[in-house]
Amino acid sequence: MPQWRQAKQAADLLRLKLLPLDIRSREDVDAAFATARKRADALLVLDCGLFNALGTAVMLQSRIPAMYYLIEYAEAGGLMSYGRDLHESTGRSAWYVDRILRGSTPGELPIEQPTKFELVINMKTAKALGLTIPQSVLRRADEVIQ
């Protein structure tokens, strides 16, 4: 996974240890979070369809500070997120559907990647977890949820 390699490189530079949690189905979630609660100071949730399917409640119940890849997770009560706005990306997909329905071949359409990424910090969650977010981080945030 490219995301894992990038996270590992960043962790190595910062002298942090990453502990991968292997979650392949809903049944793996409780054991993974139990391990995280015992051994981790924070979670970095990488882009994963399984997490999208599980919803935020499962992840938020861990009570471990977590950084998510979608803004919607911070809006739903996660500590923070850095990523694309899912609503914007979903809205853009309508353009592709329209083009295909009008006869374009999917292979002819341009590949687009998000160009706008936002840092969102949920201060309600930080307070509930007993965390202080440094002012230098808050100043960089695109949105701070009070």
KOLVOKOL-565764 format. One record per residue (C-alpha): x, y, z; residue in three letters. Coordinates in steps of 0.1 Angstrom, whole numbers, m for minus. Layout:
SITE    east   north      up   residuo
SITE       X       Y       Z       ALA
...
! end
This chain:
SITE    east   north      up   residuo
SITE       0       0       0       MET
SITE      15      33     m10       PRO
SITE      m1      51      19       GLN
SITE      14      27      44       TRP
SITE      49      31      28       ARG
SITE      46      69      30       GLN
SITE      33      68      66       ALA
SITE      62      45      75       LYS
SITE      88      68      59       GLN
SITE      74      98      78       ALA
SITE      73      78     111       ALA
SITE     109      68     106       ASP
SITE     119     104     102       LEU
SITE     101     114     133       LEU
SITE     114      83     152       ARG
SITE      79      70     158       LEU
SITE      69      33     157       LYS
SITE      39      23     136       LEU
SITE      18      m7     146       LEU
SITE      m3     m20     117       PRO
SITE     m37     m32     126       LEU
SITE     m49     m59     103       ASP
SITE     m86     m54      98       ILE
SITE    m101     m74      69       ARG
SITE    m137     m77      81       SER
SITE    m161     m64     107       ARG
SITE    m152     m93     130       GLU
SITE    m116     m81     132       ASP
SITE    m125     m46     144       VAL
SITE    m129     m52     182       ASP
SITE     m97     m71     185       ALA
SITE     m78     m45     165       ALA
SITE     m90     m17     187       PHE
SITE     m83     m36     218       ALA
SITE     m47     m40     207       THR
SITE     m46      m3     198       ALA
SITE     m59       8     232       ARG
SITE     m32     m13     249       LYS
SITE      m3      m4     226       ARG
SITE      m9      28     207       ALA
SITE      m9      65     216       ASP
SITE     m28      75     185       ALA
SITE     m43      61     153       LEU
SITE     m37      70     117       LEU
SITE     m66      57      97       VAL
SITE     m56      52      60       LEU
SITE     m79      53      31       ASP
SITE     m99      20      33       CYS
SITE    m132      10      20       GLY
SITE    m139     m12      50       LEU
SITE    m137      18      73       PHE
SITE    m161      37      50       ASN
SITE    m185       8      53       ALA
SITE    m182       5      91       LEU
SITE    m190      42      97       GLY
SITE    m175      66     121       THR
SITE    m192      52     153       ALA
SITE    m170      21     153       VAL
SITE    m138      41     150       MET
SITE    m148      68     175       LEU
SITE    m157      42     202       GLN
SITE    m119      34     205       SER
SITE    m114      67     224       ARG
SITE     m79      69     209       ILE
SITE     m68     102     193       PRO
SITE     m70      95     155       ALA
SITE     m61     113     123       MET
SITE     m85     104      95       TYR
SITE     m83     107      57       TYR
SITE    m117     122      52       LEU
SITE    m130     155      65       ILE
SITE    m163     138      73       GLU
SITE    m147     118     101       TYR
SITE    m136     149     119       ALA
SITE    m170     164     114       GLU
SITE    m186     133     129       ALA
SITE    m165     134     160       GLY
SITE    m130     122     151       GLY
SITE    m101     143     164       LEU
SITE     m87     155     131       MET
SITE     m86     148      94       SER
SITE     m64     158      65       TYR
SITE     m78     149      32       GLY
SITE    m102     156       4       ARG
SITE    m137     167       8       ASP
SITE    m158     137      m1       LEU
SITE    m188     159     m10       HIS
SITE    m167     177     m36       GLU
SITE    m153     145     m50       SER
SITE    m188     129     m52       THR
SITE    m202     159     m69       GLY
SITE    m174     157     m95       ARG
SITE    m182     121    m102       SER
SITE    m216     133    m116       ALA
SITE    m197     149    m145       TRP
SITE    m182     115    m154       TYR
SITE    m216      98    m152       VAL
SITE    m230     124    m175       ASP
SITE    m202     120    m200       ARG
SITE    m206      82    m201       ILE
SITE    m243      84    m205       LEU
SITE    m238     108    m234       ARG
SITE    m216      81    m251       GLY
SITE    m180      88    m240       SER
SITE    m159      57    m234       THR
SITE    m146      57    m198       PRO
SITE    m111      52    m211       GLY
SITE    m113      84    m230       GLU
SITE    m121     105    m199       LEU
SITE     m93     122    m180       PRO
SITE     m82     108    m147       ILE
SITE     m86     134    m120       GLU
SITE     m71     135     m85       GLN
SITE     m81     158     m57       PRO
SITE     m63     191     m57       THR
SITE     m78     205     m26       LYS
SITE     m69     190       8       PHE
SITE     m81     204      41       GLU
SITE     m69     200      77       LEU
SITE     m99     199     101       VAL
SITE     m95     197     139       ILE
SITE    m124     189     162       ASN
SITE    m118     207     195       MET
SITE    m148     191     212       LYS
SITE    m131     157     207       THR
SITE     m97     171     218       ALA
SITE    m113     183     250       LYS
SITE    m131     150     256       ALA
SITE     m98     132     252       LEU
SITE     m80     156     275       GLY
SITE     m57     169     247       LEU
SITE     m43     203     241       THR
SITE     m38     211     204       ILE
SITE      m8     235     199       PRO
SITE     m17     269     186       GLN
SITE       8     264     157       SER
SITE     m14     234     145       VAL
SITE     m46     253     150       LEU
SITE     m34     282     129       ARG
SITE     m27     258     101       ARG
SITE     m61     242     102       ALA
SITE     m86     250      74       ASP
SITE    m114     244      99       GLU
SITE    m116     242     137       VAL
SITE    m148     226     150       ILE
SITE    m157     242     183       GLN
! end
